[in-house]
């Protein structure tokens, strides 16, 4: 296992100086998806610009780490000043992704680090809209505790309450009322 990590680090050290300008960013994305913090740290040490790079879908390393429930990588990237409010090409943020998937620990980390709670995507949805739509009660409660707005309407005119009602989730609808 250590040999595989060492070989990966050697390979990345050869491509990192040009990684942003090449198709090889997908290798670093895989490192993040698999939670290989040590390799990521080495890459960032060699090229700090990787913190701000976004792939063709607009995914930054922080968004990828959040979407893949990699809390240690999320903490590391935030400690290196990665932009926690960066959005992908649809306007979705790391917080929206974890609200959709129900990753409460990462939501807590993002909130603790002053993420924009009410940031909206291109359809006007906030993280609270996502949590309500997908029935993620713990995330709904966490966002409300962090003062997320319950009254923001998406581009279809729905508040998070409306979305919980449409999903026939009475418990969430009552929380969002």
Backbone bond lengths (Angstrom), bond angles and torsions (degrees), N, CA, C in turn:
res aa  C-N    CA-C-N  psi(-1)  N-CA   C-N-CA  omega(-1)  CA-C   N-CA-C  phi
1 X - - - 1.451 - - 1.529 110.75 -
2 X 1.355 116.18 -44.29 1.463 119.21 179.75 1.522 111.41 -63.72
3 X 1.326 116.60 -34.48 1.466 120.43 177.86 1.521 110.33 -64.19
4 X 1.328 116.55 -41.84 1.465 120.55 179.52 1.533 110.20 -63.29
5 X 1.322 117.02 -43.81 1.469 120.95 178.22 1.519 109.81 -63.14
6 X 1.335 116.87 -44.06 1.462 120.37 179.90 1.526 110.72 -61.03
7 X 1.326 117.24 -45.32 1.468 120.81 179.57 1.529 111.36 -63.01
8 X 1.320 116.41 -40.18 1.469 119.99 177.40 1.517 110.18 -62.85
9 X 1.334 117.13 -42.52 1.470 121.02 -179.90 1.529 110.46 -64.34
10 X 1.322 117.27 -41.57 1.466 120.64 178.23 1.524 109.88 -62.58
11 X 1.328 116.95 -46.85 1.462 120.70 179.48 1.524 110.80 -59.96
12 X 1.325 116.42 -47.70 1.468 119.59 -179.69 1.523 111.57 -63.32
13 X 1.334 117.44 -35.64 1.468 119.16 179.91 1.526 111.39 -64.39
14 X 1.318 116.56 -26.06 1.462 120.14 177.86 1.528 112.19 -78.33
15 X 1.333 116.97 -33.54 1.466 118.74 -176.18 1.520 113.65 -99.01
16 X 1.334 118.90 -15.98 1.464 120.87 -174.89 1.521 113.82 -57.37
17 X 1.321 120.83 -41.47 1.464 117.90 179.80 1.524 113.52 -55.94
18 X 1.319 118.47 -27.66 1.469 121.81 -179.07 1.522 113.32 -112.62
19 X 1.311 117.33 10.03 1.458 120.12 -169.19 1.527 113.29 -62.88
20 X 1.329 117.74 -35.35 1.458 119.77 -177.85 1.519 111.00 -69.22
21 X 1.314 117.49 -30.75 1.456 120.99 -176.86 1.523 112.44 -90.56
22 X 1.309 117.17 1.14 1.464 119.37 -173.70 1.521 111.73 -119.70
23 X 1.306 114.33 176.87 1.465 121.64 176.81 1.532 110.94 -80.16
24 X 1.321 117.46 -2.98 1.460 120.83 -172.38 1.522 114.48 -80.43
25 X 1.331 117.59 -0.72 1.462 119.42 178.23 1.532 110.61 -58.47
26 X 1.325 116.48 -27.63 1.470 119.49 -179.90 1.530 111.82 -60.73
27 X 1.325 118.04 -27.03 1.470 120.57 176.60 1.521 110.55 -65.63
28 X 1.316 115.57 -42.38 1.461 119.56 178.63 1.529 110.43 -69.51
29 X 1.312 116.99 -34.51 1.466 120.34 175.21 1.529 109.90 -58.98
30 X 1.325 116.68 -41.67 1.461 120.85 179.54 1.529 110.73 -65.31
31 X 1.317 116.52 -38.20 1.464 121.28 176.29 1.527 109.51 -57.77
32 X 1.327 116.30 -44.24 1.466 121.18 179.90 1.526 110.42 -66.78
33 X 1.309 117.67 -47.40 1.474 121.25 -179.28 1.526 111.75 -56.77
34 X 1.329 115.57 -36.67 1.465 120.40 -177.75 1.527 112.90 -88.00
35 X 1.329 117.40 -0.98 1.458 120.73 175.45 1.513 115.06 73.97
36 X 1.313 117.74 29.72 1.467 121.55 -178.06 1.529 109.94 -88.57
37 X 1.323 114.43 77.68 1.462 122.34 -174.48 1.521 112.73 -59.16
38 X 1.314 117.02 -43.43 1.469 121.52 -177.51 1.537 111.51 -58.18
39 X 1.302 116.18 -42.94 1.469 120.68 179.87 1.522 109.88 -68.44
40 X 1.326 116.92 -41.88 1.462 121.08 178.46 1.527 110.78 -61.69
41 X 1.321 117.11 -43.26 1.468 120.79 179.15 1.523 110.97 -58.64
42 X 1.306 116.16 -41.93 1.467 120.53 178.95 1.528 110.35 -64.01
43 X 1.311 116.60 -41.74 1.470 120.90 179.79 1.528 111.15 -64.18
44 X 1.324 117.06 -44.46 1.473 121.58 -179.59 1.527 109.88 -66.04
45 X 1.331 116.21 -37.39 1.460 120.26 178.30 1.530 110.76 -60.07
46 X 1.312 116.10 -37.39 1.462 120.82 -178.86 1.529 113.00 -82.13
47 X 1.338 116.99 -26.61 1.466 120.27 -177.45 1.528 109.59 -150.50
48 X 1.321 115.92 90.94 1.460 122.52 -177.90 1.535 112.47 -63.26
49 X 1.322 117.77 -22.16 1.469 121.13 179.34 1.531 112.28 -63.56
50 X 1.318 116.85 -18.23 1.465 120.08 178.45 1.528 111.74 -61.14
51 X 1.333 116.64 -25.15 1.464 120.96 178.89 1.520 112.23 -61.23
52 X 1.323 117.19 -26.29 1.462 121.62 -172.76 1.522 113.08 -111.13
53 X 1.306 117.28 -2.33 1.463 121.03 -177.27 1.527 110.14 -74.56
54 X 1.331 116.04 143.86 1.461 121.96 174.19 1.525 108.65 -126.58
55 X 1.323 116.44 139.04 1.463 119.97 178.79 1.532 109.99 -76.75
56 X 1.307 117.40 -172.87 1.469 121.29 -175.36 1.529 113.00 -64.01
57 X 1.321 117.65 -20.50 1.469 121.24 176.55 1.530 111.55 -93.41
58 X 1.331 115.36 -0.90 1.454 119.93 -179.66 1.516 113.97 86.95
59 X 1.333 117.30 8.57 1.459 120.30 -179.80 1.523 110.44 -78.53
60 X 1.309 115.82 123.37 1.461 121.40 171.23 1.530 107.39 -89.78
61 X 1.325 116.11 172.86 1.466 119.27 177.06 1.527 110.53 -61.89
62 X 1.341 116.94 -36.99 1.464 120.36 179.33 1.531 111.33 -66.29
63 X 1.316 116.99 -42.87 1.469 119.74 177.44 1.530 109.64 -61.89
64 X 1.327 117.24 -45.13 1.473 120.67 179.28 1.530 111.61 -61.69
65 X 1.324 116.29 -44.06 1.464 119.73 179.57 1.528 110.54 -63.01
66 X 1.322 116.40 -40.93 1.467 120.72 179.20 1.520 111.07 -65.42
67 X 1.315 116.93 -47.85 1.469 121.90 -178.84 1.524 111.94 -63.37
68 X 1.339 116.86 -22.87 1.464 121.27 -178.63 1.525 112.87 -105.67
69 X 1.328 116.14 14.09 1.467 122.79 174.63 1.530 112.95 57.03
70 X 1.316 115.90 42.25 1.465 122.22 -179.93 1.534 109.29 -102.17
71 X 1.332 115.99 79.02 1.466 120.76 -171.73 1.530 113.60 -63.12
72 X 1.317 118.24 -37.89 1.468 119.38 -179.98 1.529 110.81 -66.02
73 X 1.308 116.83 -37.79 1.469 120.42 177.44 1.521 109.96 -69.13
74 X 1.332 117.63 -39.81 1.467 120.78 176.75 1.529 109.63 -58.37
75 X 1.329 116.93 -48.26 1.478 120.66 179.44 1.527 110.77 -59.39
76 X 1.316 116.43 -44.48 1.461 120.39 -179.61 1.526 111.16 -61.85
77 X 1.330 117.37 -48.16 1.469 120.76 -178.00 1.526 111.23 -63.13
78 X 1.320 117.14 -38.88 1.469 120.11 176.70 1.524 110.06 -65.16
79 X 1.325 117.15 -39.76 1.472 120.37 178.96 1.525 111.69 -63.29
80 X 1.326 116.03 -23.31 1.467 121.69 178.33 1.533 111.58 -95.52
81 X 1.324 116.26 11.99 1.474 123.46 176.56 1.521 114.81 70.42
82 X 1.316 117.45 33.23 1.468 119.88 171.22 1.528 107.55 -64.72
83 X 1.314 116.86 145.29 1.464 122.20 -178.42 1.527 109.76 -73.31
84 X 1.337 116.86 110.71 1.464 119.87 -176.58 1.527 112.93 -78.25
85 X 1.320 116.95 -10.73 1.466 120.44 179.54 1.521 113.36 -103.20
86 X 1.313 116.84 5.47 1.461 120.82 179.79 1.527 109.61 -61.71
87 X 1.329 116.28 139.99 1.464 120.85 -178.61 1.525 110.49 -114.51
88 X 1.322 115.79 154.15 1.466 120.80 175.90 1.529 109.93 -81.68
89 X 1.308 117.52 -171.50 1.467 120.86 -174.80 1.530 113.31 -68.40
90 X 1.327 117.69 -12.54 1.470 121.46 175.19 1.521 111.76 -99.75
91 X 1.329 115.15 0.96 1.455 119.47 -178.43 1.516 113.73 86.61
92 X 1.331 117.35 5.77 1.463 120.99 -179.59 1.524 110.96 -82.60
93 X 1.314 115.04 139.75 1.458 121.96 -178.99 1.528 110.54 -106.00
94 X 1.316 114.93 173.50 1.466 120.14 176.01 1.526 110.24 -58.43
95 X 1.339 117.18 -42.01 1.466 120.37 -179.60 1.530 111.37 -62.77
96 X 1.305 117.30 -39.63 1.469 120.12 178.00 1.527 110.50 -63.38
97 X 1.325 116.32 -40.98 1.462 120.45 179.12 1.517 112.83 -62.80
98 X 1.323 116.67 -42.98 1.469 118.66 -179.44 1.524 111.07 -74.55
99 X 1.336 117.34 -27.64 1.471 120.39 175.25 1.526 109.95 -67.13
100 X 1.317 116.09 -39.52 1.470 122.46 177.54 1.528 110.34 -64.98
101 X 1.334 116.44 -44.87 1.462 120.44 -173.80 1.525 113.71 -88.53
102 X 1.318 117.32 -13.68 1.459 120.28 178.15 1.516 114.76 82.92
103 X 1.317 117.52 27.10 1.465 121.14 -179.83 1.536 110.01 -85.82
104 X 1.322 115.24 83.74 1.461 122.36 -173.40 1.522 112.59 -61.55
105 X 1.324 117.89 -41.96 1.469 120.21 -178.11 1.527 111.22 -60.66
106 X 1.306 117.06 -42.83 1.466 119.68 -179.85 1.520 110.18 -70.99
107 X 1.322 117.83 -36.71 1.469 120.28 175.34 1.529 109.71 -58.01
108 X 1.326 117.03 -43.45 1.478 121.00 178.39 1.535 111.03 -60.84
109 X 1.317 115.73 -43.80 1.471 120.04 179.83 1.522 110.09 -61.05
110 X 1.320 117.59 -46.56 1.465 121.39 -178.94 1.528 110.95 -64.30
111 X 1.325 117.00 -43.49 1.468 120.74 179.62 1.522 110.50 -64.27
112 X 1.317 116.61 -43.83 1.471 121.03 178.49 1.530 110.97 -58.04
113 X 1.312 116.55 -30.51 1.464 121.38 -178.23 1.525 112.73 -97.21
114 X 1.323 115.26 21.89 1.476 122.75 170.68 1.525 114.54 66.79
115 X 1.322 117.00 41.60 1.459 121.03 173.75 1.530 108.56 -62.94
116 X 1.303 116.62 151.94 1.464 121.39 176.39 1.531 108.13 -73.79
117 X 1.307 116.40 103.39 1.465 123.33 -173.12 1.528 112.46 -62.21
118 X 1.318 116.67 -39.40 1.464 120.88 -172.96 1.523 114.31 -103.92
119 X 1.325 117.39 18.47 1.464 119.89 177.40 1.531 108.97 -60.18
120 X 1.330 116.13 138.46 1.462 121.28 -177.33 1.525 111.46 -109.68
121 X 1.335 115.92 145.37 1.463 120.44 174.85 1.527 109.07 -85.15
122 X 1.320 117.01 -172.33 1.463 120.60 -175.60 1.523 113.47 -69.33
123 X 1.332 117.22 -12.76 1.465 121.13 174.16 1.522 111.72 -100.93
124 X 1.329 115.77 9.37 1.455 120.30 178.11 1.515 114.95 80.77
125 X 1.321 117.75 3.33 1.464 121.32 -178.01 1.526 111.00 -80.70
126 X 1.317 114.79 144.68 1.461 122.30 173.72 1.533 108.50 -107.68
127 X 1.317 115.80 176.77 1.469 119.68 176.04 1.528 110.41 -59.21
128 X 1.333 116.96 -35.59 1.467 120.14 179.38 1.534 111.32 -65.52
129 X 1.321 117.69 -35.84 1.468 120.58 174.50 1.536 110.29 -60.19
130 X 1.339 116.07 -45.05 1.469 120.08 -179.77 1.525 111.17 -63.48
131 X 1.327 116.69 -47.10 1.465 120.26 -178.98 1.528 110.96 -61.82
132 X 1.332 116.61 -39.50 1.471 120.56 179.21 1.525 111.07 -67.60
133 X 1.319 116.73 -43.33 1.469 121.12 -178.64 1.521 111.56 -62.31
134 X 1.328 116.47 -40.17 1.462 120.03 -174.47 1.529 113.42 -99.60
135 X 1.328 116.23 10.73 1.459 120.79 171.95 1.511 115.57 68.13
136 X 1.314 117.42 30.68 1.462 120.82 -178.81 1.531 110.34 -91.12
137 X 1.335 113.88 83.31 1.466 121.85 -174.33 1.528 112.50 -56.39
138 X 1.316 117.84 -46.32 1.470 120.38 -177.96 1.527 111.00 -60.01
139 X 1.322 116.87 -39.04 1.470 120.85 178.58 1.524 109.91 -69.85
140 X 1.331 117.48 -42.25 1.471 120.70 177.29 1.522 109.29 -55.98
141 X 1.323 116.95 -49.27 1.470 120.92 -178.75 1.525 111.38 -63.00
142 X 1.305 116.50 -41.30 1.464 121.33 178.80 1.527 111.06 -62.90
143 X 1.319 117.09 -44.38 1.468 120.93 -179.85 1.523 111.53 -67.06
144 X 1.319 117.40 -40.19 1.469 120.35 178.14 1.524 109.87 -64.86
145 X 1.321 116.50 -42.22 1.470 120.97 176.90 1.530 110.96 -59.61
146 X 1.331 116.29 -32.89 1.472 121.65 179.52 1.533 111.60 -85.90
147 X 1.326 116.29 9.19 1.479 122.76 175.50 1.521 114.13 75.74
148 X 1.321 117.73 30.94 1.468 120.28 173.79 1.526 108.41 -65.54
149 X 1.308 115.55 142.61 1.464 120.45 179.67 1.525 110.64 -73.35
150 X 1.331 115.11 131.28 1.462 120.98 176.15 1.527 111.26 -90.86
151 X 1.325 117.20 -5.57 1.472 120.01 -172.46 1.526 114.59 -105.96
152 X 1.320 118.02 -4.68 1.470 119.93 178.77 1.526 108.92 -66.09
153 X 1.326 115.16 132.85 1.465 120.87 177.80 1.523 109.58 -101.69
154 X 1.319 116.12 140.64 1.465 120.05 174.16 1.532 108.89 -78.33
155 X 1.312 117.30 -177.29 1.469 120.29 -175.87 1.531 112.90 -69.07
156 X 1.322 117.03 -8.58 1.464 121.32 176.41 1.528 111.33 -98.47
157 X 1.335 115.45 2.89 1.462 120.59 178.35 1.513 114.77 85.35
158 X 1.336 117.40 12.46 1.462 121.34 -177.26 1.525 112.39 -98.04
159 X 1.323 116.19 135.21 1.458 122.09 168.68 1.531 107.21 -88.24
160 X 1.325 118.24 169.06 1.467 119.25 174.44 1.538 112.23 -57.16
161 X 1.316 116.86 -36.73 1.472 121.12 176.33 1.531 110.69 -58.16
162 X 1.332 116.08 -47.42 1.471 120.63 179.63 1.527 111.10 -58.16
163 X 1.322 116.13 -41.11 1.467 120.32 -178.45 1.530 111.58 -67.90
164 X 1.332 116.93 -39.94 1.469 120.10 176.97 1.526 109.91 -63.35
165 X 1.327 116.26 -40.12 1.467 120.91 177.82 1.529 111.10 -62.97
166 X 1.332 116.61 -43.07 1.472 120.70 179.40 1.526 111.71 -62.51
167 X 1.325 115.74 -28.91 1.466 120.54 178.40 1.530 111.60 -86.34
168 X 1.331 116.06 2.81 1.469 122.64 -177.75 1.526 111.48 58.45
169 X 1.329 115.60 33.70 1.459 120.76 178.73 1.528 107.79 -98.59
170 X 1.324 115.24 86.02 1.462 122.34 -175.05 1.526 111.01 -60.66
171 X 1.321 116.09 -41.68 1.468 120.44 -178.79 1.533 110.99 -59.59
172 X 1.326 117.06 -48.54 1.469 120.06 178.90 1.519 111.25 -67.84
173 X 1.310 117.08 -39.63 1.469 120.31 178.57 1.526 109.98 -58.39
174 X 1.327 117.11 -41.20 1.470 120.41 178.27 1.524 111.81 -65.22
175 X 1.317 116.81 -38.54 1.473 120.65 178.03 1.524 110.10 -66.13
176 X 1.324 116.49 -37.67 1.471 121.78 -175.23 1.526 113.51 -86.50
177 X 1.304 117.43 -5.73 1.465 121.55 -178.08 1.497 111.12 -63.88
